[in-house]
Amino acid sequence: MSSGETSIRGRRRRTASEPSKRKINYHDLRNPFPPMDVFSADQISAMHETAFRILQELGVKVLLPEAIEIFRKAGARVEDDMVYIGRDVIDAALTNAPKTIVGKTGVREKDLTFELGRLMFQPGAGAPHATDLVRGRQPGTAQHYRDFTKVNQNFDVLHMLAPSIEPQDVATNVRHYFTTETQLTLSNKFPFVFSRGTPQVMESFEMIQNFRGVSDAEFAANPHTYSIINTNSPRTLDIPMAQGLIDFARCGQLSIVTPFTLMGAMAPITVAGAITLSHAEALAAITLTQLVKAGAPVCYGTFTSNVDMKSGAPAFGTPSHYQASLAAGQMARLIGLPWRCAAGSASNLNDVQAANENQFGLWGSLMAGASVVIHSAGWLEGGLTVSLEKLITDVEVLNMVAELCAGQQATADEIGFDNALSHVDPSGHFFATPQTMERYNTEFYEPIVHDYANIGTWTERGAKDANARATDVWQNIVASDTGVEIDGDKLEALQAYIAKQTAKGGAAPES
């Protein structure tokens, strides 16, 4: 039997690509947990007011002249590259920003709704390196990028495509052709486009629109792709990020605004101070999108953790990371926008530290009420590496979270007086009751990598640990077809477009 089909106490573990007999919708998730607060309402209000004061009195440095001019025309005070934004401008932007956003994908059943109360997961993203137990740790390649895209497509609990790794064997002037083609041909999920200058962004939009067969009006009406926009903390909006906010807003595509702040380094050492700075930077970026186009789709976001004060290295999955996520959730609810948070790990390999950190960060995001959890699976080394094994072991946890989102029923059939309780005498067992016989194949979550066998059975099967089992899982996925239906004419047109643009020299990213 293959690795995904081994017997577990007489039961067969399903393969990662095999649909479960259970009817649980892992795609359309709603967070079942009441949001948790870390600060009082008065404290959150004080942080919010201080963010306005930061933007009005201290200002934000904007390096793109076009963005400076947009702010100036809206009434902001400008001194060289420093922009001072008044409260009235920000309040108007928050009024215009949509509270619900529908992201369109390749198939309608995978469309996404971004709003408070929803729950979506994106795997680890943006790493220069990839690692697995077969090839070791390497600079990211085109093959790694394809592998991660196929694994992402395989799991319904991963809702969005991610810029998993940088395929460094593909030149930067044509890399956007490769990544866009890979996303469109190996997946039908919500694709990602880097904000690396208007030429690359517009060409990526054109490829997505044409391949998905979307009219100009349809493309502008709802986002068909998204980007992550990071401010440069403290209080700086650089050229590519500012241009990305403008380009995505003008074309009706989704920007997920994410100040990346580390307490004690790029932000105050306290949770309250770091989140206040992050909130101010997010408000400035959101305001820019709405000044470009009122109603442009945009998500609030933060990624705030602390540094290790002994080494200066980023730390994730810490108590401060958890508390910052809760505070960011309070800010998001205050302004009413869908928002992103993040998990992640600073561990150098997929070990117990990696699991602890990722799950602690994940639960912080869940308790904070995040609409989107970025870096929810696969991240190592503080984002320098993504791991295929960790992607699989983290997805196991995401699947279990999705199971919790389904809730539980307590009808007469579930309580079971007539079909279970009345069938068993004292000191008996419930294995053969009608309720058990009806539900034994569907009641419990079926793991993809966890092994519930006793030590004797586990030893007979080779004593594989979770990493080794995860290797078997991702290799089976990568070796299989994704099942994505491709229109041959559209594929031919996409490849012809890429060949034509490549012959012209592609489009260099802007710095």
GISUL-V601756 format. One record per residue. N is the residue number from 0. PSI is psi in degrees with one decimal (* if undefined). OMEGA is omega in whole degrees, 0 to 359 (999 if undefined). NEAR is the number of other C-alpha atoms within 10 Angstrom. Layout:
n;psi;omega;near
N;PSI;OMEGA;NEAR
N;PSI;OMEGA;NEAR
This chain:
n;psi;omega;near
0;146.8;179;7
1;169.3;185;9
2;-32.1;182;19
3;1.9;186;21
4;18.7;182;14
5;151.4;182;16
6;137.1;176;18
7;100.0;183;14
8;46.4;178;11
9;-9.8;179;8
10;150.5;181;11
11;126.2;175;13
12;129.2;181;21
13;152.7;175;19
14;163.0;182;21
15;-30.6;183;23
16;-3.9;181;17
17;126.2;180;11
18;140.0;178;9
19;150.6;174;15
20;-16.2;180;12
21;143.4;182;13
22;71.2;178;10
23;129.0;181;15
24;102.6;179;13
25;-7.3;185;21
26;-50.1;186;19
27;81.7;186;20
28;143.1;171;23
29;135.5;184;19
30;119.0;184;22
31;-4.1;187;18
32;136.9;175;13
33;137.1;181;11
34;143.5;182;17
35;139.5;177;17
36;147.3;173;17
37;-25.4;178;19
38;156.2;176;15
39;164.6;179;11
40;-38.6;179;12
41;-39.4;180;9
42;-41.0;177;12
43;-40.2;178;21
44;-39.4;179;15
45;-38.9;178;14
46;-41.5;179;22
47;-45.8;179;20
48;-36.9;178;14
49;-34.1;177;17
50;-41.8;175;25
51;-41.1;181;25
52;-39.2;177;17
53;-47.3;184;20
54;-32.2;182;23
55;-38.9;185;17
56;-39.1;182;13
57;-32.6;176;15
58;174.7;178;25
59;139.9;179;24
60;123.0;182;20
61;122.8;187;22
62;-7.1;180;19
63;117.1;181;16
64;-38.8;180;14
65;-42.2;179;14
66;-39.7;177;22
67;-43.0;181;22
68;-36.4;177;14
69;-45.5;178;16
70;-41.0;182;23
71;-44.7;181;16
72;-25.1;179;10
73;-5.4;178;13
74;2.0;178;14
75;149.1;175;21
76;132.7;183;17
77;129.8;174;18
78;104.5;186;12
79;-117.6;180;11
80;12.4;176;16
81;129.5;182;17
82;128.3;180;24
83;114.7;191;24
84;126.6;179;27
85;158.3;182;18
86;-37.1;183;16
87;-36.3;179;12
88;-42.6;181;18
89;-43.8;179;21
90;-40.2;178;14
91;-39.9;179;14
92;-43.0;180;23
93;-31.4;176;20
94;-38.7;183;14
95;-27.8;184;18
96;132.0;184;23
97;142.1;179;20
98;-17.7;177;19
99;131.7;181;16
100;132.1;178;20
101;116.6;177;16
102;125.3;184;23
103;137.4;182;24
104;-167.0;181;22
105;-21.1;177;20
106;140.9;189;13
107;-30.3;182;11
108;-11.3;177;11
109;5.8;175;18
110;151.7;185;20
111;144.3;175;22
112;116.0;179;18
113;111.8;176;24
114;163.2;178;21
115;136.2;181;21
116;-21.9;176;17
117;165.9;182;19
118;121.0;179;29
119;151.7;181;25
120;136.8;172;27
121;135.4;181;22
122;177.0;181;28
123;143.8;191;30
124;155.1;168;22
125;19.2;184;17
126;144.0;174;22
127;-16.8;183;18
128;154.7;173;23
129;152.3;178;27
130;148.0;171;22
131;168.3;185;20
132;-11.2;181;13
133;-47.5;186;10
134;-12.1;183;8
135;-168.9;180;9
136;125.6;184;15
137;157.6;166;13
138;143.5;183;17
139;141.1;180;22
140;170.9;176;18
141;-39.2;180;17
142;-42.6;176;11
143;-45.3;182;22
144;-43.0;178;22
145;-42.7;181;20
146;-47.0;180;20
147;-36.0;179;27
148;-40.9;179;25
149;-40.5;179;24
150;-42.0;177;24
151;-47.8;181;27
152;-32.0;186;23
153;-28.3;188;21
154;119.0;181;18
155;-25.7;184;18
156;-13.9;171;25
157;111.6;193;23
158;-20.8;186;25
159;146.6;172;27
160;153.8;185;26
161;151.0;171;27
162;69.3;193;23
163;-58.2;179;30
164;162.5;174;25
165;116.7;176;22
166;88.3;190;24
167;-9.3;174;15
168;6.4;174;12
169;125.8;184;16
170;146.9;185;12
171;-26.6;181;15
172;-14.9;179;15
173;4.6;184;18
174;-35.6;181;21
175;-27.1;174;24
176;-45.8;182;24
177;-48.8;184;16
178;-38.1;179;23
179;-44.7;178;19
180;-41.8;180;20
181;-45.5;180;17
182;-42.0;184;23
183;-30.3;185;23
184;-22.6;180;17
185;-0.7;182;21
186;159.7;173;25
187;19.6;180;24
188;-179.7;183;29
189;114.7;188;23
190;161.7;181;25
191;141.4;175;20
192;126.9;176;23
193;144.1;174;20
194;85.0;183;26
195;42.5;178;19
196;147.0;184;20
197;-44.9;181;19
198;-46.9;180;16
199;-40.6;180;23
200;-47.1;183;21
201;-38.2;176;16
202;-38.0;177;19
203;-42.6;176;20
204;-45.1;182;20
205;-42.9;179;17
206;-45.5;181;21
207;-46.9;182;24
208;-46.9;183;17
209;-41.3;182;16
210;-34.8;180;21
211;-3.0;177;20
212;45.0;186;13
213;134.3;178;14
214;167.0;177;11
215;-42.3;181;12
216;-41.0;179;9
217;-38.8;181;14
218;-38.0;181;22
219;-25.5;185;16
220;-35.3;180;16
221;145.7;179;18
222;137.2;176;24
223;2.2;177;26
224;170.8;182;25
225;165.4;174;24
226;155.6;173;23
227;126.9;180;24
228;112.6;178;25
229;126.8;169;24
230;158.7;174;22
231;95.6;183;17
232;141.7;3;18
233;133.9;166;20
234;46.8;177;24
235;134.4;175;21
236;109.9;187;24
237;-179.0;187;16
238;-53.7;182;19
239;-39.2;182;21
240;-41.9;177;27
241;-41.3;179;26
242;-37.7;177;24
243;-43.5;177;23
244;-42.4;181;29
245;-48.8;183;25
246;-46.2;182;21
247;-40.3;179;28
248;-45.7;181;26
249;-35.0;184;18
250;6.0;176;19
251;23.8;180;25
252;161.3;194;23
253;127.0;169;25
254;129.6;173;27
255;105.1;187;24
256;126.5;186;27
257;91.6;166;25
258;129.5;178;29
259;103.3;185;21
260;136.6;176;26
261;118.5;182;28
262;130.1;180;25
263;-7.5;180;18
264;-80.5;180;18
265;5.1;181;17
266;162.7;176;23
267;155.7;186;18
268;-14.6;181;16
269;152.1;176;15
270;-45.6;182;24
271;-44.4;181;21
272;-42.3;181;17
273;-43.2;181;24
274;-34.1;177;31
275;-44.4;177;26
276;-46.9;180;25
277;-41.7;180;27
278;-42.9;179;25
279;-44.7;181;25
280;-40.0;178;30
281;-41.7;179;25
282;-39.8;179;23
283;-44.9;181;27
284;-42.4;178;27
285;-42.0;179;25
286;-41.4;179;25
287;-42.6;180;24
288;-40.4;184;30
289;-26.6;174;26
290;-30.9;176;23
291;-45.2;181;18
292;108.8;179;19
293;129.8;182;19
294;3.5;178;18
295;138.6;181;30
296;128.3;180;31
297;141.5;176;32
298;138.4;170;28
299;155.8;177;27
300;163.8;172;33
301;152.5;168;27
302;93.1;187;23
303;122.4;173;26
304;-163.6;182;31
305;166.4;172;28
306;156.9;170;20
307;113.3;186;15
308;-9.9;176;12
309;-33.3;184;6
310;-18.9;186;7
311;0.4;181;12
312;148.6;176;15
313;143.3;176;19
314;142.0;182;22
315;158.8;182;31
316;30.0;180;26
317;166.9;175;19
318;-38.2;179;15
319;-38.4;175;21
320;-46.9;180;26
321;-47.8;181;25
322;-38.5;179;24
323;-36.6;177;28
324;-43.6;178;36
325;-43.1;180;26
326;-40.6;178;24
327;-37.6;177;32
328;-39.2;177;31
329;-39.7;177;23
330;-43.4;181;22
331;-41.3;179;24
332;-32.0;178;16
333;-40.9;181;13
334;-10.3;171;16
335;16.9;183;18
336;148.5;170;23
337;151.5;187;28
338;160.2;180;30
339;146.2;173;30
340;-166.2;184;30
341;150.4;169;32
342;-139.6;178;29
343;170.6;183;30
344;146.9;174;31
345;-1.4;181;21
346;151.9;181;22
347;-9.2;176;14
348;169.3;185;21
349;81.6;183;25
350;-166.7;183;12
351;-33.0;175;10
352;-44.1;180;15
353;-43.4;180;24
354;-44.7;181;22
355;-48.4;184;17
356;-44.8;182;23
357;-42.8;182;30
358;-35.5;178;21
359;-43.0;176;21
360;-39.0;179;29
361;-45.7;181;29
362;-30.1;172;19
363;-41.8;179;27
364;-41.4;181;30
365;-45.7;180;26
366;-22.5;178;19
367;-12.3;179;28
368;30.4;181;32
369;139.3;175;33
370;-37.0;181;30
371;130.5;175;27
372;108.8;179;25
373;155.4;180;25
374;37.4;184;27
375;-14.4;183;29
376;131.4;169;35
377;-12.1;187;31
378;134.0;173;34
379;167.7;174;29
380;33.5;180;22
381;29.1;177;17
382;-0.6;178;22
383;-19.0;184;17
384;143.1;166;28
385;143.0;186;33
386;130.3;178;26
387;-39.2;178;28
388;-43.3;180;26
389;-34.3;176;27
390;-43.1;181;24
391;-47.3;182;26
392;-32.6;176;24
393;-37.0;177;22
394;-35.0;176;24
395;-43.4;179;21
396;-42.2;178;19
397;-39.9;177;21
398;-41.4;180;21
399;-35.0;173;15
400;-43.4;178;19
401;-36.2;177;24
402;-38.8;178;17
403;-31.2;180;15
404;-22.6;182;19
405;-20.2;179;17
406;-176.6;180;8
407;152.1;178;9
408;156.7;178;9
409;48.1;174;8
410;176.6;179;8
411;-33.7;180;10
412;-40.0;178;12
413;-40.5;180;12
414;-40.3;165;13
415;29.7;178;17
416;-47.0;184;12
417;-29.6;186;13
418;4.4;178;18
419;-63.8;188;20
420;-42.0;183;14
421;-6.5;182;10
422;-7.4;189;16
423;125.9;177;14
424;162.3;174;9
425;137.8;181;5
426;11.6;178;5
427;-162.9;178;8
428;163.1;186;12
429;9.9;183;14
430;-36.5;188;12
431;10.0;180;13
432;155.4;177;17
433;-39.2;180;15
434;-45.8;180;20
435;-44.1;182;16
436;-31.9;179;13
437;-29.5;191;12
438;-1.9;190;11
439;-24.5;180;12
440;-9.1;189;14
441;-11.4;189;14
442;-38.9;188;12
443;152.0;176;10
444;135.7;179;14
445;115.3;184;19
446;155.9;175;18
447;-23.5;181;22
448;-26.2;178;26
449;147.1;183;15
450;116.9;182;16
451;12.8;181;13
452;154.6;174;15
453;169.4;189;10
454;-29.7;178;10
455;-49.6;179;9
456;-42.3;180;14
457;-41.7;180;16
458;-42.1;179;11
459;-28.9;181;9
460;6.2;176;13
461;1.0;177;8
462;43.9;180;13
463;132.7;175;14
464;179.7;186;12
465;-35.4;179;18
466;-43.5;179;19
467;-40.3;178;15
468;-38.0;178;20
469;-35.9;176;26
470;-45.6;178;20
471;-40.2;183;18
472;-51.5;184;24
473;-32.4;177;23
474;-39.5;177;15
475;-40.0;180;18
476;-47.5;183;20
477;-33.0;181;16
478;-9.5;184;10
479;163.2;175;12
480;144.3;181;11
481;-20.5;183;18
482;5.6;179;11
483;127.3;180;14
484;129.4;183;12
485;130.2;173;15
486;116.6;184;12
487;-38.7;180;9
488;-40.1;180;10
489;-35.6;176;15
490;-44.0;179;16
491;-41.4;180;12
492;-40.0;178;15
493;-47.0;181;21
494;-34.4;177;15
495;-40.9;178;12
496;-45.5;181;16
497;-41.9;179;20
498;-41.5;180;14
499;-47.4;182;12
500;-35.1;177;15
501;-41.6;179;14
502;-26.3;179;9
503;-6.2;180;9
504;3.7;179;11
505;-151.5;180;21
506;114.5;180;21
507;141.0;177;17
508;145.8;178;19
509;143.2;181;14
510;*;999;9
